[in-house]
Amino acid sequence: MWNPVDPDVVENPHPLWAWLRRESPVHAVPEAGYFLVSRYADVLRVSRDAQTYSSELRGIVQRDEAGRARLLKTELVDQPQARVLGVADGAVHASHRRVVGRTFSPSRMERMSQLASEIARRCVGRVAGLDRFDVVESLAIPLPLELTTRLIGLPLDDQAQIQCWTDHALRMAGGLANAKELAEDMEQTNRFHGYLERCFDAASSHPKDDVIGDLARSVQAAERGDEGLERWAAVAILFQLVVGGVETTVGLISAAIHHATQQSALWARMRGEPEIVTAFIEECIRLDGPAIGNLRRTTCDTELAGVSLPEGSTVALLWGSANRDEFQFPRAERFELDRPNIKTHLGFGLGKHFCLGAALARMETRVALQALRAHADRIALACDPAALRHKPSMGIRRLQSLPIVIDSETKA
């Protein structure tokens, strides 16, 4: 029987996902206390029905000391932070989303696009003279890390520490940490919250044109009696945006460059036909999007694909599996740019909880590819493909490293 938290399954979940779609599309994991939802149509149905399937945080899946999956109640369940933005429902979620939506205004996105291009060119410029380098370390991490730091309004000198804290937060949520690691993750995550509180308070006296400024102005509006956020909610939203804004984009940039090493003909066309970059990124998101899935909780007795789900059941929506569903995407395992439904993938979720940063992540991936393409006429893996490993996580999928070799006809 498949064990969803087995290290080999986590590294390569595709055989499990294919079996689930074929044999058990809504699959109970009785010892863990949750259900895996793997087919596109079922994931779509749940995503569109926020009333029946709540996003409020009630537990997380963790691997126990015996290597089995367990659904554990989190310490946040009875705290307000369990009902903020991505883990909120209804009017609360809508109000948080309105505030955060201002972050991605057209004018700010234009500034971020120009800044992202500058950062990407700088990152590639540092390694352009090398024939071999780790593109995760050199480009996929520093681009979204610096851009997110600037977008949020955090001190640039703190980037390394922010990345460290983000790693701890995601390992805690990834479900595979042992007891000692979880204790360390919780301690570091609490420090991160404290850091964000201090940054928020310091910026609140003179809010700038950044995310902290947006949140601070919302808190000030609430203090005047208008619609706005409470301070604790603003800081919790800040936490979600920093953690979500960095690592998922690292995963997408890494996946896109990995696919580029396998698509030499497309890589050659990217300089003369930049319009294909858009379709290329969408197919990368479909096949290897960084968001594996997330959890929902039933608010009443219901049924999904013929399986009874009692009230209070936890279901894990497997975005990655849904994006490889043959009923939605013929020849789903193949990389094809001319799919007529190429943008119907669920790589950024769907419905009320569609990822607010989707356009930003796409833009960062595009400028990363363009900056690398400007220096590299040919690109290839610098290791055995079997040696590549992803960070161990059941929530985020991204390569730990991606050594590549490049060749440029313009090199001296």
N, C-alpha and C positions, 0 to 999 in steps of 0.2 A: 504494500500500500504506500502511496506517495506521502511523504512527510514534508509539508510546505516550508518548514524551517531547516531542513537538511542543507548543509553548506553547498553541496553539489547542485541541489535544486535551486537554491537562491542564486548561485552563480549562473546557471542556465535554466531558467524557469520555463522555456518554450515547450519542451516535451510534456511537462505537467499541464500547462495551459491547453495544449492541443488535446490531451486526454480528457480534461475537464469539459471542454467545449463539445467533444464527441460523446462522452459517456455520462457526465454528471454536471450539467451546466449550472445548477444551483446545488453546491456540494456541501453537505454538513461535515464539519470537523468536530465530532462530538466531544472528544477529550479536551478540545480547546474552547468549545462553546460559541462557535461562530460559523458562518456560511460563506463559501467562495462563489462569487458570481462572475462567470467567465465569458458569456456570449454577448455580442454587441447589442442585440435587441433588448436583452434583459438589463444590461448596464444602462442603456438609454432610458428604459422605463423607470428605473430607480432614480436616475439623475433628474428626471423631469418631475418626479413626485416628491417634493420636499415635505409635503404634509404627512405622508405615510412613512417616509424614510428620513429621519432627522439626522442632522449633521452635528448635533451637540455631543461633545466629548463625554463618553462614559467609561471607556476602557481602551487599552492598547494590547495588541498581540505581542507576546514575548516568548522567547524560547527558554524553557526552564532548564534546570541543571541536568535533567535527564535527556535533553535534546528534543523535547516535545513542545508543540505549540500550546500556549495558554493565553486566554483572554483575561487580562488583569485589570481590575479597577484602578484607576489612576488617582493620585493624590489631589488632582485638580478637579475631580468630579463635582465636589460640593463648593467649589470656589467660582467667583465670577469669571475668571479667566477661561473657564470651560465653555463660555458662551460669548466668544469674540470672533468676529469676521468669519474666518474659514470654518470655525466650529460653532457657529451661531445659526439660528433659524429666524424666520419671520421678520417682524418689524425691527428687531435688534440687528439682524444681519443686514437688512436693507439700509438702515441708518449708518452702520459702519461702512458699508460699501459706497454710499454716497460721498462720505468724507474722503475715503481712500481713492475714489475715482478721480478726484481732482489732481492726484499725483500724476496721472497719465494724460494730462491735458495736451492738446496738439502742440502748443508753444513749448511746453516743457519737453515733450517727446522729441521735438526738432532739436532742441539744445542737447538732449541726451544722445541723439544720433550723431551729431557732430563730435561730441566729446568721446563717444564710443569709438569712432573712427580714429581719432587722435590716439587713444589708448592702445587700440589694436595695432596701429602702425608702429607705435613705440615698442610694444611687446615683440612684434615680429622683427623690428630693426635690431633688437638686442641679440637675436640668434640668427640673423640672416646670413652671416658669414660662416655658420656652422653647417656641416653636411648632415649632422644627426643631433636631435634634441628631443626632450619630452615635451610634447605640445600641451599636455595638461598643465604641467608646472609653468611653462613659458607663456601660455596664451589663455587657455580655457579657464584657469583660476584667476589670474590677475585682472583680466578684462571685467568680468562681472563683479569682482570684489571691489575694485576701485570705482566702477560706475555706480554700484549700489551705495557705497560709502558716500559718494558725492551727492547722489540723488536724495538719500535720507538726510544728510547734513551732519554726519559723524566725522570726527577728526581723522584726517588721512593717515596720521602717524599711528593710528590704532588698527590698521588693516590686518596685520598679522594676528593680533589678539582676537579681533572679530572673527577671523577665519577659524581660529582654534575653538572659540566658543560655539560657533556654528557647527563645527564637527561634533562637538559633544552633544549639542541639542539634537542633531540628526541621528547620532548613534543611539541615543536614548529612545527616540521615536522609531528607530529602525527595527526593533524587536529582537535583535540577536546578541545584545550585550549580556555578559554574565553579571552576577550580583555585585561584584567589586566594581566593574565598569559602570554599572547603573548608578551606584553610589557616587562615583566620581563625576558622572555626567550630571546628576542632580545638583551636586555642589557647584560645578562650573556653570550650569544653566542659571542657578540662583545668582551667581556673581554677574552673569551677563545681564540679568534683569536689573540688578542694582546699578550696573554701569549705564544701562539705557535710561533708567530713572534719573540719574545724575545728569546725563546729557540732555534729557528732555527738560529738566528744571532749569539748567543753565541757559538753554536756548529760548525758554518761554518768555523771558523779559523783553526780548527783541526778536520776535519770530522772523525768519528769513524766508526766501522763496525756495523752500525745500520741504521734504515730507514732515520733518519735525515741526517746521513752521506751520504747515497745514493743520497738523494735529493740535498744536498749541493754540492756534486761533479757534479751533473747534471747542477746546476745553474752556477758553475764555468766553466764548459765546454761551456755553452752558452755565457758566458762573453768572452771566448777566440775565439768565432766565430764558435765553433763546435755545433753539435746538442745537445740541452739540454733545460732545463726549465727556465722560468723567475721566479724571486723570489716569486712574488705573487702567481703563479701557484703552486710552491712547497709548500707554506704554506697552500693553499687551499686543496691540495692533502693530506697534513698532517692531516688537520681537518677531512676529509672524512675517513681516515684510522683509526684514533683514535675513532671516533664516531661509525663507522661501525664495528670496531674490537672488541669492548667490549660488547655492548648490545645484538647484535645478538647471540653471543656465550653464553651469560648468558641465553638467551631464549632457545637455543638448549640444553644446559646442564640441565636446569630445566625441560624441556619437557622430556628428556631422563630418568631422575630419576623419574619423575612422572609416566611414562609408566612402569618403573621398579617396582614401587609399585603395579602395576596392573598385572604384569607378574611374579608371584613368581616362576613358573617352569623354566622360562628362566633365572631369577636371580640366581637360584641354579646352572644352567649349566655354567654360565659365568666363574666360577673359573676353572673348568676342561676343558671347551671348549672355549677358548678365541676367536676362529675364529668367533663365532656367534655374537660377539660384533659388528663387522663391519655391518652385515645385520641388527642387532637391531638398530643401529644408523640411517641407511638409512630409515628404516620404521618409525622411530621417525621424521626424517626430512620430509618425505612425509605427515604424518598425522598431525604434529604439528610444522612444520618449523617456525622459527621466522620471516621470511620475508613474510608478508601478500601479498605484491604486490608493484608495482610502476607504474609510469605514463609514457606514450608516447604521442607524438604529431604528427598528420599526416602532411606530407609535401606537399600533393597534395590531390585532391579528390580521394577517394578510396571506396571500399566496403569490408565488413567483415561479413561473415555468412548471407549474404543477406541484411545487413543494410548499408545504404549509410553514409559515413563519409566525410563531407566536409573538404577541406584543413584547417588546423589549429585546428582540433578537438582534444580534449584530451581524451585518453583512459586509463583506469585503469586496468592493468593486474593483475588478482587475482590469484597469484601463489598458494595460499592455496586452492582455489576452484579447480583449474586445477589438483592438486594432489589428489583430491577425485573424479575425473571424472570416472564413472563406465565404460565408453567406453575404457579408457586406463588402468584402474586398477579394474578388476572384484572384487566384494565384497570389494569395496574401503573403507568402514567404518571399516573394520576389520583389526586388527594388524596381519600380516602374514609375517614371515621371508623367506618363500620359494617362494616368487614371482619371476618369471623368469625375469621380467623387473623392479626389485626393484630399480635399479639405474637410471631409466628414469624419476624420479620425477624432478620437476622444483624448488626445494627448494632453490637452489642457482642461479636461473636464467638460461639463456641459451644464446648461441651465443656470439657475441662480448662483451657483458656485463656480461658474466658468472663471478660469484664472485671470485675475486683473492684470497680471504682468505678462500675458501671452505676447502682446505686440512688442514689448520691450525685449523679451527673450528671443523672439524671431529676429528683431533688429540686431541684437548683439551677435547672434550666430551669423547673420549675413555679413556684418562688417568683419568678423573674425575670418570667415572664408575669403572675403575679398582682399584683406590685408595679406593673408598667407599666399593667396593666388598671385598677387602682384610680385612676389619674390620667388615663387616656386612654379616652374613649368611642369615638373613631374614630382609626384609625392608618393611615398611608399612606406609600408611598415618597416621598422628596423628591428623586428623581432619575430619569432614564430607566433602566428595568430593564436595558437593554443596557450601561449604564455600570458596573454592579456587577462587581467582580473578586474572585476568590479568591486566597489566598496560593498562590504557585507551589509545589506539592508533589505527589508521587505517593503520599504516605502519609496526609496529613491534609488534609481539605477544610474550609475555613472562609473566610468573607467577610473581606476586608481592611477594609471599612467598610460601614455600612448607615445612610445618612442617612434619617431619617423625619420626618414631620410628625404632630403629634397635635392632637386637638381634644377638649376636655372641656366638657360641659354645666355643670359645676360651677365653671368659671373665672369670676372676677369680670368 
